Amino acid sequence: MSKETSVSVATLWKRLQDMENEKRFNGQAYPEGMSYFPFRLTGQGFFPGGDGLWRDDADIARESPGVITINGIMFLGNDFGTCQSYERLRKKGFENPLTWKHVKCRVSRAGLPQSLTFFTNAVMGLRKEGSALEKKNWDEVPAFAKFCREFLIFQIETLRPRLIVVMGPIPKSTLDSLAVGSKVCSGRFPLMQFGSHKATIYYGSHPYGDFNFSEERKIRDGLELEDAWGFARQQ
């Protein structure tokens, strides 16, 4: 068994770049309507635009050591967004939308170890048009579905998260449509097999909508997430 306790985020970026350089889509890195990232954020940002690592609120612009702890908690979103919205981050070098603010509150309410969190996406690339909130069925582009499936499995097998927190119906649909896992067992917190790795899955709502929730709902969700992590640690 490997005794590694951490992985450099550079390992993930290198693998993604290698796959992009294969130019599988008519000689391009991504299919029509999608683009590679023109730069990387130095501060807070979901992977692959940023390093996907936790920063305290006072340090969101800070560059991190870029080290991901394995056997931790992977928070899975859908995709990063659009080229236009990403370009607006170039000058400040970090992102801090409501999604980040709310998901960090969820981590704190659930008492999760911040050092074990990693924030990433199921779908690589940036949308050239439209909105990141629009649902896209990547089964309609089988080669790209395969591309994303291959990289997501690489992320999971490399980081070996105990718990994968799926954030909202769009990433859940993406996860299901990419068919990356086979269910090992059902129940409150299902176990799924991803390549050579088995992980506990927690299906939650998208953090952006937390401003609509009562304090009681937020506390209840925090307790459920805490229970999911406790369950995952026992597997």
Contacts in CASP RR format, 6 or more apart in sequence:
PFRMAT RR
TARGET T0000
AUTHOR 0000-0000-0000
METHOD contacts of the structure
MODEL  1
MSKETSVSVATLWKRLQDMENEKRFNGQAYPEGMSYFPFRLTGQGFFPGG
DGLWRDDADIARESPGVITINGIMFLGNDFGTCQSYERLRKKGFENPLTW
KHVKCRVSRAGLPQSLTFFTNAVMGLRKEGSALEKKNWDEVPAFAKFCRE
FLIFQIETLRPRLIVVMGPIPKSTLDSLAVGSKVCSGRFPLMQFGSHKAT
IYYGSHPYGDFNFSEERKIRDGLELEDAWGFARQQ
4 70 0 8 1.000
5 69 0 8 1.000
5 70 0 8 1.000
6 67 0 8 1.000
6 68 0 8 1.000
6 69 0 8 1.000
6 70 0 8 1.000
7 67 0 8 1.000
7 68 0 8 1.000
7 70 0 8 1.000
7 158 0 8 1.000
7 159 0 8 1.000
8 66 0 8 1.000
8 67 0 8 1.000
8 68 0 8 1.000
9 47 0 8 1.000
9 51 0 8 1.000
9 52 0 8 1.000
9 53 0 8 1.000
9 66 0 8 1.000
9 67 0 8 1.000
9 68 0 8 1.000
10 66 0 8 1.000
11 158 0 8 1.000
12 47 0 8 1.000
12 48 0 8 1.000
12 68 0 8 1.000
12 154 0 8 1.000
12 155 0 8 1.000
12 158 0 8 1.000
13 40 0 8 1.000
13 48 0 8 1.000
15 151 0 8 1.000
15 154 0 8 1.000
15 158 0 8 1.000
16 48 0 8 1.000
16 124 0 8 1.000
16 151 0 8 1.000
19 147 0 8 1.000
19 150 0 8 1.000
19 151 0 8 1.000
20 29 0 8 1.000
20 30 0 8 1.000
20 36 0 8 1.000
21 29 0 8 1.000
23 29 0 8 1.000
24 143 0 8 1.000
24 147 0 8 1.000
25 31 0 8 1.000
25 32 0 8 1.000
25 143 0 8 1.000
25 144 0 8 1.000
29 36 0 8 1.000
30 36 0 8 1.000
30 124 0 8 1.000
30 125 0 8 1.000
30 144 0 8 1.000
31 141 0 8 1.000
31 143 0 8 1.000
31 144 0 8 1.000
33 127 0 8 1.000
33 128 0 8 1.000
33 129 0 8 1.000
34 125 0 8 1.000
34 126 0 8 1.000
34 127 0 8 1.000
34 128 0 8 1.000
34 144 0 8 1.000
35 83 0 8 1.000
35 125 0 8 1.000
35 126 0 8 1.000
35 127 0 8 1.000
35 128 0 8 1.000
36 125 0 8 1.000
36 126 0 8 1.000
37 48 0 8 1.000
37 49 0 8 1.000
37 80 0 8 1.000
37 86 0 8 1.000
37 125 0 8 1.000
37 126 0 8 1.000
38 83 0 8 1.000
38 86 0 8 1.000
38 87 0 8 1.000
39 90 0 8 1.000
40 48 0 8 1.000
40 49 0 8 1.000
40 50 0 8 1.000
40 51 0 8 1.000
41 49 0 8 1.000
41 50 0 8 1.000
41 51 0 8 1.000
41 89 0 8 1.000
41 93 0 8 1.000
41 94 0 8 1.000
41 95 0 8 1.000
42 61 0 8 1.000
42 63 0 8 1.000
42 93 0 8 1.000
42 94 0 8 1.000
43 50 0 8 1.000
43 51 0 8 1.000
43 55 0 8 1.000
43 60 0 8 1.000
43 61 0 8 1.000
43 62 0 8 1.000
43 63 0 8 1.000
43 64 0 8 1.000
43 93 0 8 1.000
43 94 0 8 1.000
44 50 0 8 1.000
44 52 0 8 1.000
44 55 0 8 1.000
44 60 0 8 1.000
44 61 0 8 1.000
44 94 0 8 1.000
44 95 0 8 1.000
44 96 0 8 1.000
44 100 0 8 1.000
45 51 0 8 1.000
45 52 0 8 1.000
45 94 0 8 1.000
45 95 0 8 1.000
45 100 0 8 1.000
45 119 0 8 1.000
46 52 0 8 1.000
46 77 0 8 1.000
46 80 0 8 1.000
46 95 0 8 1.000
46 119 0 8 1.000
46 120 0 8 1.000
46 121 0 8 1.000
47 118 0 8 1.000
47 119 0 8 1.000
47 120 0 8 1.000
47 121 0 8 1.000
48 80 0 8 1.000
48 120 0 8 1.000
48 121 0 8 1.000
48 124 0 8 1.000
48 125 0 8 1.000
49 80 0 8 1.000
49 86 0 8 1.000
51 64 0 8 1.000
51 66 0 8 1.000
52 68 0 8 1.000
52 118 0 8 1.000
52 119 0 8 1.000
52 120 0 8 1.000
53 64 0 8 1.000
53 66 0 8 1.000
53 67 0 8 1.000
53 68 0 8 1.000
53 117 0 8 1.000
53 118 0 8 1.000
53 119 0 8 1.000
54 104 0 8 1.000
54 107 0 8 1.000
54 114 0 8 1.000
54 115 0 8 1.000
54 117 0 8 1.000
54 119 0 8 1.000
55 62 0 8 1.000
55 64 0 8 1.000
57 104 0 8 1.000
60 94 0 8 1.000
60 96 0 8 1.000
61 92 0 8 1.000
61 93 0 8 1.000
61 94 0 8 1.000
68 118 0 8 1.000
68 159 0 8 1.000
69 115 0 8 1.000
69 116 0 8 1.000
69 118 0 8 1.000
70 158 0 8 1.000
70 159 0 8 1.000
70 160 0 8 1.000
70 161 0 8 1.000
71 116 0 8 1.000
71 160 0 8 1.000
71 161 0 8 1.000
71 162 0 8 1.000
72 116 0 8 1.000
72 117 0 8 1.000
72 118 0 8 1.000
72 159 0 8 1.000
72 160 0 8 1.000
72 161 0 8 1.000
72 162 0 8 1.000
72 163 0 8 1.000
73 112 0 8 1.000
73 113 0 8 1.000
73 116 0 8 1.000
73 117 0 8 1.000
73 118 0 8 1.000
73 161 0 8 1.000
73 162 0 8 1.000
73 163 0 8 1.000
73 164 0 8 1.000
73 165 0 8 1.000
73 229 0 8 1.000
73 232 0 8 1.000
74 118 0 8 1.000
74 120 0 8 1.000
74 155 0 8 1.000
74 156 0 8 1.000
74 159 0 8 1.000
74 161 0 8 1.000
74 163 0 8 1.000
74 164 0 8 1.000
74 165 0 8 1.000
74 199 0 8 1.000
75 103 0 8 1.000
75 117 0 8 1.000
75 118 0 8 1.000
75 119 0 8 1.000
75 120 0 8 1.000
75 165 0 8 1.000
75 167 0 8 1.000
76 120 0 8 1.000
76 121 0 8 1.000
76 122 0 8 1.000
76 164 0 8 1.000
76 165 0 8 1.000
76 166 0 8 1.000
76 167 0 8 1.000
76 171 0 8 1.000
76 175 0 8 1.000
77 119 0 8 1.000
77 120 0 8 1.000
77 121 0 8 1.000
77 122 0 8 1.000
77 166 0 8 1.000
77 167 0 8 1.000
77 168 0 8 1.000
77 170 0 8 1.000
77 171 0 8 1.000
78 121 0 8 1.000
78 122 0 8 1.000
78 123 0 8 1.000
78 132 0 8 1.000
78 170 0 8 1.000
78 171 0 8 1.000
78 174 0 8 1.000
79 121 0 8 1.000
79 122 0 8 1.000
79 123 0 8 1.000
79 124 0 8 1.000
79 125 0 8 1.000
79 126 0 8 1.000
79 127 0 8 1.000
79 132 0 8 1.000
80 86 0 8 1.000
80 121 0 8 1.000
80 125 0 8 1.000
80 126 0 8 1.000
80 132 0 8 1.000
81 126 0 8 1.000
81 127 0 8 1.000
81 131 0 8 1.000
81 132 0 8 1.000
82 126 0 8 1.000
82 127 0 8 1.000
82 128 0 8 1.000
82 129 0 8 1.000
82 130 0 8 1.000
82 131 0 8 1.000
82 132 0 8 1.000
83 126 0 8 1.000
83 127 0 8 1.000
83 128 0 8 1.000
85 132 0 8 1.000
86 126 0 8 1.000
89 95 0 8 1.000
97 208 0 8 1.000
98 207 0 8 1.000
98 208 0 8 1.000
98 209 0 8 1.000
98 210 0 8 1.000
98 211 0 8 1.000
99 206 0 8 1.000
99 207 0 8 1.000
99 208 0 8 1.000
102 207 0 8 1.000
102 208 0 8 1.000
102 209 0 8 1.000
102 210 0 8 1.000
102 211 0 8 1.000
103 119 0 8 1.000
103 167 0 8 1.000
103 207 0 8 1.000
105 210 0 8 1.000
105 218 0 8 1.000
106 207 0 8 1.000
106 210 0 8 1.000
106 218 0 8 1.000
106 221 0 8 1.000
106 222 0 8 1.000
106 225 0 8 1.000
107 114 0 8 1.000
107 117 0 8 1.000
109 218 0 8 1.000
109 219 0 8 1.000
109 221 0 8 1.000
109 222 0 8 1.000
109 225 0 8 1.000
110 222 0 8 1.000
110 223 0 8 1.000
110 225 0 8 1.000
110 226 0 8 1.000
110 229 0 8 1.000
111 226 0 8 1.000
112 225 0 8 1.000
112 226 0 8 1.000
112 229 0 8 1.000
118 159 0 8 1.000
118 161 0 8 1.000
120 155 0 8 1.000
121 171 0 8 1.000
122 148 0 8 1.000
122 152 0 8 1.000
122 171 0 8 1.000
122 174 0 8 1.000
122 175 0 8 1.000
122 178 0 8 1.000
123 136 0 8 1.000
123 138 0 8 1.000
123 148 0 8 1.000
123 174 0 8 1.000
124 147 0 8 1.000
124 148 0 8 1.000
124 151 0 8 1.000
133 170 0 8 1.000
135 170 0 8 1.000
135 173 0 8 1.000
137 173 0 8 1.000
137 177 0 8 1.000
138 144 0 8 1.000
138 145 0 8 1.000
138 148 0 8 1.000
138 174 0 8 1.000
138 177 0 8 1.000
138 178 0 8 1.000
139 145 0 8 1.000
139 177 0 8 1.000
145 177 0 8 1.000
145 178 0 8 1.000
148 174 0 8 1.000
148 178 0 8 1.000
149 178 0 8 1.000
149 179 0 8 1.000
149 180 0 8 1.000
152 178 0 8 1.000
152 180 0 8 1.000
152 194 0 8 1.000
153 180 0 8 1.000
153 194 0 8 1.000
153 195 0 8 1.000
156 164 0 8 1.000
156 180 0 8 1.000
156 194 0 8 1.000
156 195 0 8 1.000
156 197 0 8 1.000
156 199 0 8 1.000
157 194 0 8 1.000
157 195 0 8 1.000
157 196 0 8 1.000
157 197 0 8 1.000
160 197 0 8 1.000
160 199 0 8 1.000
161 199 0 8 1.000
162 199 0 8 1.000
162 200 0 8 1.000
162 229 0 8 1.000
162 232 0 8 1.000
162 233 0 8 1.000
162 235 0 8 1.000
163 199 0 8 1.000
163 200 0 8 1.000
163 201 0 8 1.000
163 202 0 8 1.000
163 228 0 8 1.000
163 229 0 8 1.000
163 232 0 8 1.000
164 192 0 8 1.000
164 199 0 8 1.000
164 200 0 8 1.000
164 201 0 8 1.000
164 202 0 8 1.000
165 202 0 8 1.000
165 204 0 8 1.000
165 225 0 8 1.000
165 228 0 8 1.000
166 172 0 8 1.000
166 175 0 8 1.000
166 201 0 8 1.000
166 202 0 8 1.000
166 203 0 8 1.000
166 204 0 8 1.000
167 204 0 8 1.000
167 205 0 8 1.000
167 206 0 8 1.000
167 207 0 8 1.000
168 203 0 8 1.000
168 204 0 8 1.000
168 205 0 8 1.000
168 206 0 8 1.000
169 206 0 8 1.000
170 206 0 8 1.000
172 203 0 8 1.000
180 194 0 8 1.000
181 192 0 8 1.000
181 193 0 8 1.000
181 194 0 8 1.000
181 195 0 8 1.000
182 192 0 8 1.000
182 193 0 8 1.000
183 190 0 8 1.000
183 191 0 8 1.000
183 192 0 8 1.000
183 193 0 8 1.000
184 190 0 8 1.000
184 191 0 8 1.000
184 192 0 8 1.000
184 193 0 8 1.000
184 198 0 8 1.000
185 191 0 8 1.000
188 227 0 8 1.000
188 231 0 8 1.000
189 200 0 8 1.000
189 201 0 8 1.000
189 202 0 8 1.000
189 227 0 8 1.000
189 228 0 8 1.000
189 231 0 8 1.000
189 232 0 8 1.000
190 200 0 8 1.000
190 201 0 8 1.000
191 198 0 8 1.000
191 199 0 8 1.000
191 200 0 8 1.000
191 201 0 8 1.000
191 235 0 8 1.000
192 198 0 8 1.000
192 199 0 8 1.000
192 201 0 8 1.000
198 235 0 8 1.000
199 232 0 8 1.000
200 228 0 8 1.000
200 231 0 8 1.000
200 232 0 8 1.000
200 235 0 8 1.000
202 224 0 8 1.000
202 225 0 8 1.000
202 228 0 8 1.000
204 221 0 8 1.000
205 221 0 8 1.000
210 218 0 8 1.000
213 221 0 8 1.000
END
